[in-house]
Every structure is written in C-alpha cells, then in structure tokens.
C-alpha cells in the first residue's frame, strides 16, 4: 500500500507507491480471465483492476503486477488467478519497485527509485508495464542461459571428439525447442516498444525512458538476441556435421554392400 514518509527538510510529505511483479512461465489469455476478474477493464495489452487504494495489472506475456496492495491482499489476488488457472507454474520470477510521489521534487530516478511530482493512473500503468517487462525479461534470460549451456555442451563434444551424437532426432528436437524459444522471446519482448500513454506528455515520455534505463531493458534485450543468434548458428553447424556424418556412414555402407555383392558373385562362379 502507499506509505507516506516525512520530509527531513520540510515541505510536502512524499508518498511511496510499491509495485510488485510476478512472471509465470505460461502466457495468459486475458479474455479468458474475465470470469475470474469480472470488474476488470480488459484491452488487448492488459487486464486492469482497481483494488482498494491500489490496482492489479495482468499482461498477456504471463506477468502480473500489483501496486499499493498489502501482502495479504496481493497474495489473495494471485490465489484467485491460480484458482482459475490451476496449472500455472510454481516456479516464478518476482520483482518489486518503488515510486516516490513528491510534488515539490523533480522527476527522475534517485537512489534506485522513480520520483514523480504526481502519480496518475496513466503513469502507474507505465511503471507496471516496465516492471512486468523486467520480470519477464529475467525469466527469458534464465531460459536462454539454459539453452546456451546445453548448446555449449554439444559444441564442446564436437571440439573434443570431432563428431556429434549419431542420433539426429534428439538434436532436431533441441533445435526446434531453441527456435520456438527464440520466436517466443522476440514476439513477447517487442512490447519494449513505447506504450501509447508515453506519448501523451513529455513528463510521461521521460518517465518511460528513465525506467527503461533503470531496468537496463534495451541492453538486456540486445544481449538476449545475441545469445539466441549464437545458439542458432551453433546448432545449424552441429546439424550439418551430424548430417555429413550420417551421409558418410551411408556411403560406406553402400560401398561395403557393393563389395560384398562382388565377393559373393565371385564365390558363386567358383
């Protein structure tokens, strides 16, 4: 919930707004959640529901953000979601962030928190989206790191033995998994595009830019793209090596069969 903190130097009393994000592995179909949150406003990009003095945001890429809700109320809202979607994963990414509303202070990032002169629903929506993107980014960073480690294991085997596993099907499945992950990451994180609300006034535009810099979203996204490209290139190489090996073995088998047929023909003549 929003907490007022006294100003040491006098003036208006600042109010701290606390955001809390949870990112699930699964995507969320917002329209399908309408029965669970009948009072919510649903758009293609978010589900928004005012709760007491705060609100809850649900995003289609599997992130849920609450702000200004006490822990028990926040957990109750997450429990409502889990009851409606009982197969949601238990392994989640959690992230929190504070926004300080101080009318007599400049807008910007100070001491790791965003400071604004006034806190409007539109500004709350921008903060919620950015915190949600950061939590989702962390999930995808972990996922891509796992793919990167598995790819490195195969590359190291190729380096040591000069070959890849004979069975190509598991490698093909792994490549399919990597391609699907890359497509999901790129399709979800295109939401780093500037939200419509940020175009409404210069202050909101600056808030959005400050938040992107605070969470390092652009550089993290670029690093993800680079890792995914490296994974794709390495897997293409491994697949080509595996296919060349199988073709070589096939050619050897054909030669052996031809030689055996010649030997048998020679033996029959004698």
Kinemage of the C-alpha trace (Angstrom):
@kinemage 1
@onewidth
@group {chain A} dominant
@subgroup {mainchain}
@vectorlist {calphas} color= white
{ca unk a 1} P 0.000 0.000 0.000
{ca unk a 2} L 1.069 3.627 -0.422
{ca unk a 3} L 3.159 4.798 2.522
{ca unk a 4} L 3.725 8.432 3.445
{ca unk a 5} L 7.229 9.346 4.596
{ca unk a 6} L 8.111 12.609 6.298
{ca unk a 7} L 10.446 15.027 4.562
{ca unk a 8} L 13.507 15.771 6.641
{ca unk a 9} L 13.759 19.281 5.199
{ca unk a 10} L 10.093 20.155 5.376
{ca unk a 11} L 7.682 20.701 2.521
{ca unk a 12} L 5.153 18.254 1.120
{ca unk a 13} L 5.206 14.756 2.526
{ca unk a 14} L 6.287 12.202 -0.100
{ca unk a 15} L 4.204 9.087 -0.707
{ca unk a 16} L 5.863 5.782 -1.623
{ca unk a 17} L 3.977 3.564 -4.054
{ca unk a 18} L 5.154 -0.051 -4.022
{ca unk a 19} L 4.992 -2.223 -7.160
{ca unk a 20} L 5.316 -5.988 -7.048
{ca unk a 21} L 5.653 -8.167 -10.170
{ca unk a 22} L 5.323 -11.906 -10.725
{ca unk a 23} L 6.219 -13.529 -14.056
{ca unk a 24} L 4.919 -17.034 -14.812
{ca unk a 25} L 6.244 -19.378 -17.474
{ca unk a 26} L 2.867 -19.516 -19.208
{ca unk a 27} L 1.288 -16.785 -21.294
{ca unk a 28} L -2.131 -15.563 -20.185
{ca unk a 29} L -5.175 -15.144 -22.420
{ca unk a 30} L -6.732 -12.016 -20.939
{ca unk a 31} L -10.246 -12.517 -22.309
{ca unk a 32} L -10.357 -15.963 -20.746
{ca unk a 33} L -9.598 -14.413 -17.343
{ca unk a 34} L -12.686 -12.182 -17.460
{ca unk a 35} L -14.858 -14.565 -15.368
{ca unk a 36} L -12.234 -14.547 -12.606
{ca unk a 37} L -11.982 -10.733 -12.633
{ca unk a 38} L -15.474 -9.555 -13.664
{ca unk a 39} L -14.868 -5.910 -12.657
{ca unk a 40} L -11.630 -5.593 -14.641
{ca unk a 41} L -11.016 -3.463 -17.704
{ca unk a 42} L -9.536 -5.650 -20.436
{ca unk a 43} L -7.658 -4.450 -23.502
{ca unk a 44} L -5.511 -6.452 -25.939
{ca unk a 45} L -2.445 -5.419 -23.914
{ca unk a 46} L -3.505 -5.696 -20.266
{ca unk a 47} L -6.137 -6.553 -17.699
{ca unk a 48} L -6.538 -3.707 -15.192
{ca unk a 49} L -8.465 -3.993 -11.932
{ca unk a 50} L -8.531 -1.314 -9.201
{ca unk a 51} L -8.261 -2.945 -5.778
{ca unk a 52} L -8.788 -0.829 -2.655
{ca unk a 53} L -6.234 2.004 -2.876
{ca unk a 54} L -4.109 0.183 -5.471
{ca unk a 55} L -4.560 -1.991 -8.520
{ca unk a 56} L -3.606 -5.221 -10.247
{ca unk a 57} L -2.345 -5.491 -13.821
{ca unk a 58} L -2.189 -8.752 -15.766
{ca unk a 59} L -0.244 -8.864 -19.021
{ca unk a 60} L -0.615 -11.481 -21.779
{ca unk a 61} L 3.073 -12.431 -21.617
{ca unk a 62} L 2.498 -14.049 -18.218
{ca unk a 63} L 3.320 -11.171 -15.860
{ca unk a 64} L 1.154 -9.885 -13.014
{ca unk a 65} L 1.855 -6.567 -11.285
{ca unk a 66} L 0.192 -5.147 -8.204
{ca unk a 67} L 0.792 -1.792 -6.595
{ca unk a 68} L -0.127 -0.303 -3.242
{ca unk a 69} L -1.571 -3.600 -2.016
{ca unk a 70} L -0.632 -5.124 1.354
{ca unk a 71} L 0.978 -8.584 1.117
{ca unk a 72} L -2.137 -10.458 2.224
{ca unk a 73} L -4.321 -8.714 -0.369
{ca unk a 74} L -1.713 -9.250 -3.066
{ca unk a 75} L -1.472 -12.962 -2.307
{ca unk a 76} L -5.273 -13.197 -2.306
{ca unk a 77} L -5.396 -11.768 -5.845
{ca unk a 78} L -2.668 -14.155 -7.009
{ca unk a 79} L -4.552 -17.026 -5.391
{ca unk a 80} L -7.683 -16.017 -7.312
{ca unk a 81} L -5.662 -16.232 -10.534
{ca unk a 82} L -4.228 -19.617 -9.579
{ca unk a 83} L -7.658 -20.999 -8.759
{ca unk a 84} L -8.846 -20.002 -12.212
{ca unk a 85} L -5.621 -21.228 -13.834
{ca unk a 86} L -4.605 -24.153 -11.566
{ca unk a 87} L -1.840 -25.316 -13.907
{ca unk a 88} L 0.214 -22.157 -13.556
{ca unk a 89} L 3.803 -22.951 -12.652
{ca unk a 90} L 5.033 -22.684 -9.110
{ca unk a 91} L 8.465 -21.535 -10.317
{ca unk a 92} L 8.050 -17.803 -10.908
{ca unk a 93} L 10.122 -14.628 -11.138
{ca unk a 94} L 9.363 -11.937 -8.576
{ca unk a 95} L 10.429 -8.303 -8.705
{ca unk a 96} L 9.494 -5.177 -6.772
{ca unk a 97} L 9.998 -1.468 -7.316
{ca unk a 98} L 9.141 1.750 -5.501
{ca unk a 99} L 7.851 5.048 -6.884
{ca unk a 100} L 8.049 8.171 -4.722
{ca unk a 101} L 5.380 10.819 -5.242
{ca unk a 102} L 6.785 14.160 -4.151
{ca unk a 103} L 5.077 17.267 -5.605
{ca unk a 104} L 7.969 19.607 -4.815
{ca unk a 105} L 10.722 17.359 -6.218
{ca unk a 106} L 11.981 16.937 -9.818
{ca unk a 107} L 11.023 13.886 -11.881
{ca unk a 108} L 13.713 11.254 -12.293
{ca unk a 109} L 15.490 8.237 -10.810
{ca unk a 110} L 17.025 8.938 -7.392
{ca unk a 111} L 18.553 6.325 -5.068
{ca unk a 112} L 17.155 3.470 -7.137
{ca unk a 113} L 13.551 4.718 -7.090
{ca unk a 114} L 11.475 6.736 -9.537
{ca unk a 115} L 10.418 10.117 -8.198
{ca unk a 116} L 7.394 11.872 -9.738
{ca unk a 117} L 5.603 15.100 -8.957
{ca unk a 118} L 2.192 13.434 -9.214
{ca unk a 119} L 1.127 9.831 -9.591
{ca unk a 120} L -1.673 9.325 -12.110
{ca unk a 121} L -3.270 6.075 -13.350
{ca unk a 122} L -1.531 6.550 -16.705
{ca unk a 123} L 1.857 6.831 -15.017
{ca unk a 124} L 1.074 3.850 -12.816
{ca unk a 125} L 0.330 1.868 -15.973
{ca unk a 126} L 3.712 2.757 -17.492
{ca unk a 127} L 5.536 1.726 -14.322
{ca unk a 128} L 3.538 -1.511 -14.092
{ca unk a 129} L 4.317 -2.403 -17.723
{ca unk a 130} L 8.025 -1.707 -17.321
{ca unk a 131} L 8.324 -3.721 -14.098
{ca unk a 132} L 6.381 -6.555 -15.776
{ca unk a 133} L 8.721 -6.466 -18.777
{ca unk a 134} L 11.743 -6.614 -16.493
{ca unk a 135} L 10.378 -9.640 -14.636
{ca unk a 136} L 9.513 -11.374 -17.920
{ca unk a 137} L 12.960 -10.496 -19.243
{ca unk a 138} L 14.574 -12.215 -16.263
{ca unk a 139} L 12.591 -15.391 -16.961
{ca unk a 140} L 13.672 -15.398 -20.604
{ca unk a 141} L 17.270 -14.651 -19.618
{ca unk a 142} L 17.265 -17.783 -17.460
{ca unk a 143} L 15.644 -19.822 -20.220
{ca unk a 144} L 18.116 -18.662 -22.852
{ca unk a 145} L 21.044 -19.235 -20.470
{ca unk a 146} L 19.910 -22.856 -20.090
{ca unk a 147} L 19.721 -23.263 -23.874
{ca unk a 148} L 23.138 -21.648 -24.201
{ca unk a 149} L 24.642 -24.077 -21.664
{ca unk a 150} L 23.131 -27.104 -23.435
{ca unk a 151} L 24.416 -25.858 -26.773
{ca unk a 152} L 27.901 -25.360 -25.329
{ca unk a 153} L 27.899 -28.975 -24.114
{ca unk a 154} L 27.285 -30.191 -27.668
{ca unk a 155} L 29.874 -27.815 -29.115
{ca unk a 156} L 32.485 -28.962 -26.569
{ca unk a 157} L 31.812 -32.585 -27.550
{ca unk a 158} L 32.337 -31.656 -31.186
{ca unk a 159} L 35.586 -29.938 -30.244
{ca unk a 160} L 36.862 -32.933 -28.224
{ca unk a 161} L 35.695 -35.811 -30.430
{ca unk a 162} L 35.248 -34.172 -33.783
{ca unk a 163} L 31.714 -35.581 -34.020
{ca unk a 164} L 28.185 -35.213 -32.704
{ca unk a 165} L 25.800 -37.911 -31.412
{ca unk a 166} L 24.844 -40.348 -34.166
{ca unk a 167} L 21.127 -39.985 -33.473
{ca unk a 168} L 19.997 -36.774 -35.163
{ca unk a 169} L 16.415 -36.813 -33.875
{ca unk a 170} L 17.259 -35.535 -30.346
{ca unk a 171} L 19.361 -32.802 -31.918
{ca unk a 172} L 16.493 -31.881 -34.227
{ca unk a 173} L 14.139 -31.685 -31.244
{ca unk a 174} L 16.589 -29.458 -29.405
{ca unk a 175} L 16.901 -27.197 -32.447
{ca unk a 176} L 13.113 -26.999 -32.655
{ca unk a 177} L 12.976 -26.059 -28.968
{ca unk a 178} L 15.600 -23.352 -29.489
{ca unk a 179} L 13.752 -21.919 -32.495
{ca unk a 180} L 10.453 -21.912 -30.598
{ca unk a 181} L 12.110 -20.166 -27.652
{ca unk a 182} L 13.641 -17.552 -29.946
{ca unk a 183} L 10.275 -16.875 -31.587
{ca unk a 184} L 8.558 -16.558 -28.208
{ca unk a 185} L 11.209 -14.203 -26.840
{ca unk a 186} L 11.083 -11.939 -29.878
{ca unk a 187} L 7.285 -11.930 -30.015
{ca unk a 188} L 6.908 -11.109 -26.316
{ca unk a 189} L 9.675 -8.587 -25.883
{ca unk a 190} L 8.620 -6.482 -28.862
{ca unk a 191} L 6.445 -4.924 -26.150
{ca unk a 192} L 9.512 -2.867 -25.327
{ca unk a 193} L 8.054 -0.509 -27.904
{ca unk a 194} L 6.920 2.712 -26.307
{ca unk a 195} L 3.362 2.435 -24.856
{ca unk a 196} L 0.717 4.809 -26.134
{ca unk a 197} L 0.433 6.586 -22.774
{ca unk a 198} L 4.063 7.713 -23.010
{ca unk a 199} L 3.206 9.889 -25.996
{ca unk a 200} L 0.643 11.948 -24.080
{ca unk a 201} L 3.012 14.344 -22.370
{ca unk a 202} L 6.724 14.982 -22.114
{ca unk a 203} L 6.871 14.016 -18.443
{ca unk a 204} L 5.437 10.563 -19.095
{ca unk a 205} L 7.821 10.116 -22.020
{ca unk a 206} L 10.736 10.933 -19.723
{ca unk a 207} L 9.403 8.563 -17.063
{ca unk a 208} L 9.332 5.749 -19.591
{ca unk a 209} L 12.872 6.466 -20.780
{ca unk a 210} L 14.157 6.678 -17.201
{ca unk a 211} L 12.533 3.379 -16.296
{ca unk a 212} L 13.919 1.593 -19.349
{ca unk a 213} L 17.381 2.831 -18.386
{ca unk a 214} L 16.863 1.875 -14.720
{ca unk a 215} L 15.954 -1.708 -15.627
{ca unk a 216} L 18.515 -1.809 -18.476
{ca unk a 217} L 15.853 -3.261 -20.763
{ca unk a 218} L 17.378 -2.312 -24.106
{ca unk a 219} L 20.820 -3.763 -23.379
{ca unk a 220} L 19.325 -6.898 -21.836
{ca unk a 221} L 17.142 -7.394 -24.890
{ca unk a 222} L 20.138 -6.941 -27.207
{ca unk a 223} L 22.115 -9.480 -25.167
{ca unk a 224} L 19.257 -11.966 -25.457
{ca unk a 225} L 19.097 -11.513 -29.229
{ca unk a 226} L 22.867 -12.026 -29.493
{ca unk a 227} L 22.759 -15.223 -27.422
{ca unk a 228} L 19.839 -16.581 -29.406
{ca unk a 229} L 21.645 -15.855 -32.659
{ca unk a 230} L 24.760 -17.631 -31.358
{ca unk a 231} L 22.683 -20.634 -30.296
{ca unk a 232} L 21.004 -20.814 -33.699
{ca unk a 233} L 24.309 -20.631 -35.588
{ca unk a 234} L 25.941 -23.275 -33.356
{ca unk a 235} L 23.003 -25.648 -33.733
{ca unk a 236} L 22.983 -25.237 -37.509
{ca unk a 237} L 26.675 -26.193 -37.537
{ca unk a 238} L 26.045 -29.206 -35.313
{ca unk a 239} L 23.177 -30.336 -37.505
{ca unk a 240} L 25.287 -30.061 -40.646
{ca unk a 241} L 28.105 -32.072 -39.012
{ca unk a 242} L 25.615 -34.713 -37.903
{ca unk a 243} L 24.114 -34.987 -41.383
{ca unk a 244} L 27.556 -35.190 -43.003
{ca unk a 245} L 28.470 -37.997 -40.627
{ca unk a 246} L 25.334 -39.941 -41.465
{ca unk a 247} L 25.897 -39.409 -45.206
{ca unk a 248} L 29.469 -40.664 -44.838
{ca unk a 249} L 28.279 -43.755 -42.998
{ca unk a 250} L 25.626 -44.304 -45.659
{ca unk a 251} L 28.234 -44.075 -48.408
{ca unk a 252} L 30.486 -46.510 -46.541
{ca unk a 253} L 27.564 -48.917 -46.162
{ca unk a 254} L 26.816 -48.720 -49.903
{ca unk a 255} L 30.459 -49.407 -50.731
{ca unk a 256} L 30.519 -52.390 -48.336
{ca unk a 257} L 27.347 -53.815 -49.893
{ca unk a 258} L 28.739 -53.432 -53.410
{ca unk a 259} L 31.982 -55.095 -52.361
{ca unk a 260} L 30.065 -57.923 -50.663
{ca unk a 261} L 27.970 -58.464 -53.789
{ca unk a 262} L 31.130 -58.679 -55.905
{ca unk a 263} L 32.689 -61.172 -53.476
{ca unk a 264} L 29.566 -63.345 -53.422
{ca unk a 265} L 29.356 -63.254 -57.214
{ca unk a 266} L 32.998 -64.283 -57.459
{ca unk a 267} L 32.459 -67.149 -54.993
{ca unk a 268} L 29.420 -68.409 -56.916
{ca unk a 269} L 31.440 -68.528 -60.132
{ca unk a 270} L 33.999 -70.724 -58.411
